[in-house]
Amino acid sequence: MSFQNDSTGLPPSAPLTDTSLERTLREQQTLLDNAGAGIAFIRQRHVVRCNRRYAEIFGYESPEALIGQQSESFHPDPTAFRELGRAAYPVVSAGQTFRVERIMRRRDGTMFWGRLSGSLINPKDTSEGSIWIIDDIDEQKNAQVQLDAAICEKQILLDNAMVGIVYLRDRQLTRCNRHFEQMLGYEPGELLGSPSRRWLPSDEAWEDVGRRCYEPLARGLAFEGELSLCRKDGTPVVCVVRSKAIDPSDLALGSIWICMDITARKQAQSELIRVHAELESLVAERTQQLRETVDTLHREIDDRKLDQERIYWLAHYDPLTGLPNRTLLAERSTQAIEVARQEQTPISVIFLDLDHFKHVNDSLGHRVGDALLVQIAKRLRAVVREKDTVCRLGGDEFILLLPGANARGAARVAGKLLEASRQPYQIEHHELTMAPSMGIAVYPDDGTDFDSLSQSADVAMYRAKLDGRNTYRFFTPEMQARSVRSLQLENALRRALERQQFSLHYQPQVCIATQQVLGVEALLRWQHPELGMVSPAEFIPIAEDCGQILPIGEWVLRTALAQLKHWHMQGLTLPSMSVNLSAIQFRQPSLPELIARILAETGLSPGSLELELTEGVAMDDPRMAIATMDQLHNLGVQLSIDDFGTGYSSLSQLKRFPISKLKIDQSFVRDLGEDANDRAIVSAIIRMAQALGMETIAEGVETRSQFEFLRDQGCTQAQGFYCGQPQPADQLQIYLQACRKAVQSGATASPRQSSPPDIFTAFLR
């Protein structure tokens, strides 16, 4: 590269005849070409010339390619270029050299770290330009970042290691982590500079460790072993230690020691050895006893007779519980009925089913369920007489055949069974309580053969389940009448929707803290022209059984959301509408699509809809429940668990559900003023919900004392007669309008107010 004439200070037309000047210029060019740093002459923000290193750093093929290039292009952006100018000008204008490390930009757009040095050629005349020298320090910067990260990681490892880490030099502690200090009972920094003798029990032990570790450390190997150290208070601590010299060629640099406290393990090993010896002795003793017993049995039992008895047992008894099976029950029932017919005596049959036994198998496994059935079978046998028969039909169903027992005797046995079920069963480390539902039929009033008797008892058992479970019911003619009633309701249900016999009532849901209405729950009502007002508790199960719940449920969703839209158009910005979902609805694969379609039709935001699910719906098939809930949650729909606390919830599953609210069942709220257990349960539910990030709403709130207790416990919302009765939409609209006016006028009660706001009082009247 040759110098430009204008850079020499000579006129362009003046010939270069001065050999001294030519030699100086050649030396300068050689210096530029061989400099290790990039050098450029900048005039009026353009490159006048540069050396090859400068071109290489910025990604150009030759220095000539840079001549005339704007210096702004070497910076990430114009702002960065201007910042450099503002910082450099005060320095270079004073005749000094400006130095800085900053991000620069190569020709291909990649950024790199550069170290810049700049100065003016003539501080008195800035128009003569400046000289800039640049070093590419990108690799140095990256190396420094990696070094800083390694040092940080090392410090984190040292601070958080679950073992003691010690640095020794000349057998004195130069550094250790907090775990080592805690392990030996010292305060932070207390061991700094201490000799290692301080935590060894004696001089002999200290010298022995020195002799044992010197040779492997000097050879670059690790020293490993168990050492007995001494805590600050003098108590011994056994540790596994491993050490290594920092530099085997220079032991003066010290060593690093890693110590793990194995005192508890040593004690456990000693105890295990002792227990093992006792166990071996006991096993030997029991083995001898068993050997003698087996030898005696082999001598007394005939092999052929044993085989026959075994075959008979397998044919007539349940292999799990040892109870009679269906075959033996059929034989004994036939005999018992024949005797009862001849002697005119009664027979009672109890059909027993275990409540929620499926949950045990689903949550704890069939092994625990089988062990529970075995213990239940033992308890059933202990309650009845020797001449009675306890049969396991299969699963969790049992039949008790009680020859000679009338209704009073059967009731006494059923009462004993209920009493026995209150005692928990200990299965491994699980304490389980299993309640039965029982139906009772009596010969000959409820049947003259065993099939009719067992069928009647089964019907009565189903009635016991409908009446709340954990009880018993006798078969009565009224049960037949109820079957007729159920058939009548089923037929009426099939036309109720098209005949517009359904309506919705709405009950307010109130924020306990602000006492403002946050939403309403839609409650289904059925007014039949002949049957009158039919309770949802009666017709909903029938609708589920006959398949009508799906169209009815869709009608409820559409009607409730249309009403909410109407209220919004009236200026009543009610935040949410709660709708109950039955188990049948929830299990429909098309449920999320249906809800999304209805929300789109009404133009409501998904967050304005809250779907209430019972515990049973969520827990019967957790995997399916989670998949459906996730789809609904992704839509933006709110989900809550209704009647919480009355079902069988697995907390391990509950925490996985995208649930925003738990609804405390009114059975716990009803007796809050009198029952300490209910208060404890409600408080526990609220605390658990808070821990899981969920809100709580209590239903059935009817008194001020209940409202205030829930407020003090941190319950979020309340629903019940105290906050507002269920009403038709037009009547509730009047209430909501009054609430809005009360809020606008500032009449809403504060969170600490001891009584409800005036609007509540007016509504309750």
N, C-alpha and C positions, 0 to 999 in steps of 0.2 A: 504494500500500500504506500503511495507517494503522498507527500504533503501538498495541500492546496496553496496556491500563491497567496490567497488573501489571508492565510493564517500566519504568514511569516512577518507580516508588518511592512513588507516592501510593496511598491506599486506593481500592479499586474504586468506592466510592460518592462519592468526593470530586469535585466538578465542576471542570473545567479552566477556571478563570476567569482564570488568570494569563496574560495575553497574551504576556509575555516567554517563558514556558515553551512555549506553543504555537508561537511563532515558532522557538524552538530545535529543537523536535521536527520542524517542517516542514523546517528546514535540514538536520537529520540525515537525514530521509527522502530529500530531494533528493540529498544526497551519496551515500547508499546506491544510489539508482536510477541514478546516472550514473557510478559508480565503474567503472573498467576491469577491476577484479579482482572475483572472487566473494567476498561477505562474508556470514557467517552467525553468528547468536547461538545458542549451544548451551547447553542447561541439562538436567542429568541425562540426558545422551546423546540428547537429542531436539532437533530444530530448533525454536527459538522463533520466529525469523523470519530472512529472508535477502533479499538484493537480487536483481534480475532476472538479473544476470550469473552469480550462483551457480546459479540455476535453469537457465540456458542451458548452463553447463558440464556439469552432471550430467544434462541431457536432459529437464528438466521444462518444462511449458508456462508456468508462472507461479510466482512466489515463494510464493503461497498454497498451491500443491500440495505444497510441501515442509514446511509447518508440521506439527509433530508427527512427522515422519519420523525414524527412528532413525539416528544418525550412523554406526552400524556398517555400514549398507547402502552407504556411499560407498567402502568398502574392499573389496579382492578377496575376503577371507574373514575370519572371526572372529579367526584367529590374527594376521593382519596388523594388525587393529584393536587387539588387545591389545598387540602390540609397539609400536605408535605411542603408546599410553597410557603404557606403561612408560618409553619414551624421553622423552616430553614432560613428564610430571608433575614430575620434579625441577627442570626449568627454569622452568615457569610458576608453580609453587608458590613459587619464590624471587622472583617478581615480574618475571621476564624474559620475553622473547618467544622461543618455540620455532620454529625454522625447519628445514625439511627438504624434500627432493625425493623423491617416491616414487610408486609405481603406485597409481592410484585407479580406481574402478569407476563407470561411468555407469549410468543407469537401465536401458538395454537390455543390460547385461552386458559391454559392451566396456571394455577397459582403456585407460588413458591416463596419461601422466606429468603430475603436478601439483606446483607449488611451494607448500607450505603455510607459513603463519605463524599461530601461535596464542598467545594470552595470556589470563589470567584477568581478569574484570571487577574482581574484588576478591580479591587474593591472600590476604587475611585470612579471606575467607569463600568457599570454593569453591562453595557452594550457589548463589551468584548467577550462576554459569555462566561461559562463556568466549566469546571472539570469535575466529573463524577466517577467515583470508583465503586464497584459493586463486587461483593463476594456471595456466591451461592451457598447459603448455610441451611438449606432445607433439610439435608440429612442430619446435620447437627441438631436442629430443632426437633425433628422426629425422634432422634436418639434420646434427647433430653426428656421429651414427653414419656417415652418408654421407661427411662430411668426413674422419673418421678412416680410413674404408675407402679413400677416394681417396688420402690421404697414404700409407697402407700400400702400396697398389698402385703408387704412384709410386716408393716406395723399393725395392720388389721389382724393378720394371722397371729402375731405375738399377743395382741390385746385380747383376742377372743378364743385362743386355743384352750381346750379343756385339759391340757397337761401343763405342768410347770416347765418353763424354759429359762435357762440360766446361762449367762456368759461369764466365764472365769478367765482371769489373767493372773499368773503367779498365784493361783489357787485363791484369788480374791474375786468377789462378785463385782463385776462392772456394770451389769444390767440384768434384769429379770422381768418376767411378766407378772401381772397381778395374781394369776392363778397360783403361781409358786408361793407368793407371799401369803395368800389366803390358806393354802394347803398347810403351811407351817405356822399360821396364826400371827403373822406380822402385819403391821400397818404399811400403807404405801410408802416406798422409799426407805423403810427402816433397815433393810438389808444391804443397801448400797454401800460398797466398799468393805463389807464384812468378809472375813476369811471363811472358807468353806468349813472350817472346823466348828463354826458356830452352830451348824445344824447336824453335826454328827455327834453321837452319844459319848465318844471318848477319844483321847489322843491316839490310842491303839487303832481304833476303827478308822480314824482320819489318815494315819500313816499307811494302813493296809490298803485303803482305796487308792492312795497315791502310787503305791507299788504296783497294784493290779492294772491301773489304767495307763501307766507311762509307756509301756512297751507297745500296745496296740495303737495308741495315739501317735507315737513316733513313727510307726510304720504306715501311717495313713489309714489305719483300720478304725472301726468303731469299737468302743468299749461298751459291753452290755452286761447287765447283772441286776440282782436284787440287793438293795441296800436298806438298812434300818436307819432312818433319819430321826431327828428329834424336834418336836414342835417347840415353840417358844415357852409353853407352859411345862415342858419336860416330858409330855406323853410321846410314846414312840409312834412312828408312822412308817409302814413298810412301802417301799416304792420300787417299781421297775425303772431302771435308768438306762439311758443310751447317750453316749457322748462321742464327740469326734473333734479332732484338732482343726482349727480354722485353717492352718497351713502346717502340714506335717514337717515341712523342711525348717520351720521356725516356730518351735513350740512357745516361744515367748509371746507370740501373738494371741495365745490363749486357746480356749476350747469352748464348745457349746454343749450344754447338758439338757436332756429332756427327761422329765420325771413324771411318772404316773402313780398315783396313790392306789395301792391294791390292798390296803389294810382290811377293808370290809370283805374283799374277796378271800383273803387268807383266813379270816374268821369264819366265813361261810364254808370254806373247804374243810376246815377243822370240824365244824359242826356236822357237815355232810358225812365225813368219815365216821364220826361217832354214830350218827343215825343209821348209816349203812350197816355198820356192825350189828346194831340192835335189830335192824330189819332182817339181816341174814339169820340171826338167831331165831327170830320169830317165825320166819319162813320155814326154817328147818323143823321147828316144833310143830307148826301147822301141817307141814308136808307129812310128817310121821303120823299125825292124827288122821289125815285124809287117807293115807295108805291103809291104815288099820280099818277105817270105815269102809273103804272100797272092797277090801278083802272080805269083810264080813258080809257085805251086800252080795258079792259074787257067790258066796257060799249059800245064801238063803234064797236068792231069787232064781227061779227057773227061767232059762233063756227063752224058751218058747212062750211061756206065759207073759213074759215081759214084752215080747214082740206083739202079741195079740192085744195087750192092754195099750200099747203105743198106737197101734192101728185104730183101735176104738177111740182113743183120745183125739187123734187127728181128725177123725170123722165127726166128732160130736162137740169139740171144744175149739175156742178161738186160740190160735197159736200165740198171739201177742199177750193177751190178758189172762188166758186160762179159764175164761168164762164159757158157759155153754153157748153153742152157736145156734143158728136157725134150725138145724136138724134136730138137735136135742130138745130145743124149745118146743118144736112141733110135737114131738113124742110126749113130752110132759104135759103140754096143754091139752092134748087129746085125752090123756088119762085123767087130768084134773077136772075137765068139763064133764066127763062120764060120771065121775064120783059125785060132782055137784048136782048133776041131774037126778041121780038116784037118791041122794041124801037131802036134796032141797037146800043146799048150802050155797053161799055166794062165792064168787071169785073176783078178784080185782086185778086189773092190768094197768101198769103205769108205763107210759111211753115217755122216755127221757132223752132230751137232746141238750148238748152242752152249748151254752151261749158263746158265740165268737171264738169257737175253738180254732177256726180256720186261721185266725190271726196268729196263733201260736206257731202253727206250721209255717206260715208265710214269713214271720219275722225271726223265729228262733230255729226253724228247721224241723224236719220230720223225726229226727232222732229224739229231740226234746219232747215233741208231741207224743211219740210212742211211749216214752218214759212216763209222761203225764197220764196217759190212758191206763197204764199199768197201775199207778197209784190210785187213780179214780176207781178202777175195778176193785181193788182191795177195800177201799172205803165203802163202796156199795155193798159188798158182801158182808161187811161188818155191821151194817145197819139192819139187814133183813134176818128173818128166821132161817133155820137150817132147812126147813121144808120148802122155802121159797126159791124161785129160780131167777137169777140175774143173767140176762143174755145180752151179748153184744151183737147187734145186727150188722155192724160195719161202720167205719168212720167214727163219728162221735155220737152214734145213736145206740141206746140201750132200751131193753124191755124187761120189766120186772113182773113176774107171774106170782101172785099171792093167793094160793088156795085158801078158802075159808075166810078171807078178809072181806068185810063189807066196806061201805063208803067211809065209815068212821075209822076203821082200821087202816084203809088206804091213805086217808088224810094224815093219820099219825105217822105212817111210814114216810110220806112225802115231806112232812114237817121235819122229821129226823134227817132226811136227805138234804134239805135246805140248810139245816143247822150244821151238818157235817161239811157242806160246801164252803162255809164261811172260814174254815181253817185253811190257811194257805198251804200249797204243796211246794216242797223244796226239791227242785230238779237241778242237779249240779249246783251252780251258783245263782240260779234263778229262783225267785220266790214268786209263785204264780197262784192266782185265785181264779177258780173256774166255777161259774154258777150254772145250774141247770134250769131248763124250762120243762115242765112235766104236764102231761095230760092223763086223766084217769077215766077208765071205763069199768063198769061193774056188771057182772053176769047175774041174771039174764036180761036186766032192763036195757042195757046198751048193746046187746048182741048175744046170740045163742051159740055162736061158734067162734073160734079164735080169730079168724080173719076179720069178722065184723067187729069183735072186741078191739083188736089192735087198730083197725081203721078208725073207730070212734075215739080211741085214746090218742091217735095221731091228730085228729081234728081238734081235740081239746088241747093238745100240746101247742098246736099252731095258735090257738086262741090265747094261751099263756104268753106266747111270744108277742102277740099284738098288744097285750095288756102290760107290756113293759119288761118281760123276761124275768128270770130269777124268781119264778113262782110256779104254782100248779093250778090247773083248772079241771073240774069235772065235766064230762060230756053231758050236755043238756039238750032238750028239744029246741031251745032257743038258738042253739048253734046252727041247727038246720034252717031255722028262720033267717038267721044272718046270712046263710048261703043264698037263700032266696032273695034277700035284700041286696046282696052283692050282685046277683044276676040282674035284678031290676035296675040298679044303678049303672051297671055296665051297658045295658041296652039304652038307657037314657043318655049316657055319656056320648054315644055314637052320633046323636043328633043335636047335642047341646050346643056345639059350636056354630053349626049352620043356623040354628034357631035363636042365636044371639042371647043365650041364657047366662053367659059369663060376663062378669064385670071385674074391674080392678078397684081396690081401695088403696090408699097411700098413707103410710105412717112416717112422720118426720124422724130424721136422724140428726141429733143436735150435738154441736161441739161443746164439751163440758167446760172448757176453759172460757170461751167467749159467749156461750149459750146462744149461738147463732145456728140456724138450720143449714146443715152442710149437704143434705140429701134426703131422699125419701126411699122407702122400700115398697115395691109393688106387691100387693097381696091379692091372690085370686079368690073370687067369690062366685058361687053357683046358686042361682035362684031358680028352682024348678017350679013350674006352675002347679004341679000336684004334690011333689015331695017337699016343697018349701025350700028353705035355705039348707043346703047340704054342706057339712063341714069339710074343709080341705083334707083334714086328717082321715076322713072316711073315703072320699072319692079319689084322692091322688094315688094311693096304692092300687086302687082298681084300675085307674087310667094307665098306670105303668104296666099292670099285668095284661091288659087288653090291647095295648099299643096305641091308645089315644093320647098319651102324654106328649108325643112328638108334635102333632098339629096344635094341641092346646098350648104347649110351651112356646111354639113359634108365635102363636097369637098373642101370648103374654108379652113376649119381647117386642113385637111390633107395636102393640097398643101402648106399652109403657114408654117406649122411646118416642112415639108420636106425641104422647101427652107432654113429655119433657120438652120436645121441640115447640109445642104450642105455648107452654109456659115461658120459654125463652122469647118467643115472639111477643108475648104480653109484657115483656120487660122484667120477668122474674128469672134472674140468672141463677137458677138452682144448680149447684155444682154437679150433682151425680144422681143417678137412678139405680137402685139396687134391685136385682131380679134373682130369684132362686132358680137353680138348675137341678133337675132330678138326675138320678144316676143314669137313667136311660138316655136322657138328652146328652149328658156329658160324654157318654161312650160312643156317640154318633161320630164317625170320621168327618162328616161334612159340617160339624158344628162351627169351627172357626170361619169357614166360608160363608155359612148362613149369617153369622153375626156381622161379618164384614159387609155383606150385602145390605143388611138392614140399616147399619150405620150409614152406609153410602146413600141409601134411599132417603133417610131422614136428614142427612147433612150434619149430623152431630159428630163431635170429636169422640174418638174411642175412649178417651179418659173420662167421659161423662157416664159411662156404663160400668157398673160393678156387678160381677157375677158371684153369687154366694153358693158355695159347695159344702156339703156335709163331710165330716171326717171319713165316713165309710166310703163315699165316692172316691176320695183321694187315696185311701189306703188299700182298697180291694186289689187294685192293680197299679202299684206305684209307677212302674215304667211307662205304662200307657198314660197315666195321669200326668206325669211330668212332660211327656211329648205334647199332649193336648194343651196343658197350661202354658208351655213355652210358646206355642202358636198364638194363643190368645194374648199372652203378655207382649209378644212381638207386634200384635195389632195395636197395642196401647190400652187394651181393656184391663180394668182393675179386677183383682181376684181376692176373695176372702173366704175363710173357713167358717161356716155357720154352725151354731150349737156346739162350739168348741168345749171340750171337756167331758162330753157325754159319750163319745166314741172311744175307739182304740187307736191312738196316734203313736206312730213311731217318730221320735224326734229326729232320728238320723235321716228319715225321709222328709219330714216337715221342713227342715232347713234347706232342702234342695228345691222346694216348691217356690215359684215366683209369686208368693202370697204377700199382699200389702196389709192385710187386716185379719184379726181374729175376733170372732163374735162370741162373747161369753154367754153361755146358755142361761136362760132365765131361771132354771132350777137352782142355780147357784146364787143368783141375785135376789130371789124371792125372800130368803131368810137371812139376809146379811145382818139384820139388826139383832137376831136371836142366836144364830148358829156360828160359833167361832170357826168351825171347820170350813164353812162356806166362805167366810172372810179370808181364811188362809188360802183356799183354792183360788179365789178371785185375785188376791194379791200375787200369788205365784204365777198365774196366767199372764197378768200385766207385766210382771218383771221379765218373764221369759220372752214375751212379745217385744219388750223394749230391747232386750239383748239381741234379738234377731232382727231388729230394725223394722218391726211391724207396729201398726196401730192396733188399738183395741176398741171395740164397741160393745157395750153391755145392753142386752135386750131385757125387757120385762121390768124396766125401772118405773116404779109406781109411787115412791115416796121421796120426800126431800132428804131423809136420812140416807137412803140408798144412793141418791145423786151425790150427796156430799162425801160419802165414803169413797165412791168411785173417783171423785175429783181429787181427794187427798191421796189416793193410791197412784194417781197418774194415768187413769183411764182416759182415752182420747175422746170417745163419743158415747152418747147414751140414746136409747130408744125405748119407748114405753109410754104408758098412760100419763106419767108425770110430764113428759115432753110433748105429748100429742097422741090422740087416738087415731086409728086408721079411719080414713074418710074417703068418700067419693072425690073425684078430681075437682068438681066445681066448688065443693065446700072447703077443700084444702087450699084452693086458690085464694079464697078470702083470707084464710089464715096466713098464707105466705105473703100476701099483699100487706097485711097488718104487720107482719114481721119486718118487711122492708121499710115501712114507714117508721117503725120503732127504731130501726138501726139508723135511718137517716136523721131522726130527731135526737139520737144519742141516748135512747131509752134502754139499750141493751145492757144487761148486768155485766159487771166486771168479773174476771175469773175468781176473785176472792169473795164475791157477794154470797151471803149465806142463804138467800132465798132466790127462787127463779125470777126472771124478768117479768114485767107486768104482762107482756104478751102471752107468756105461758099461763099465768093465772087466768087471764081472760079466756084463753082457749079451753082450759080445764073446766071452767064454769059452763 
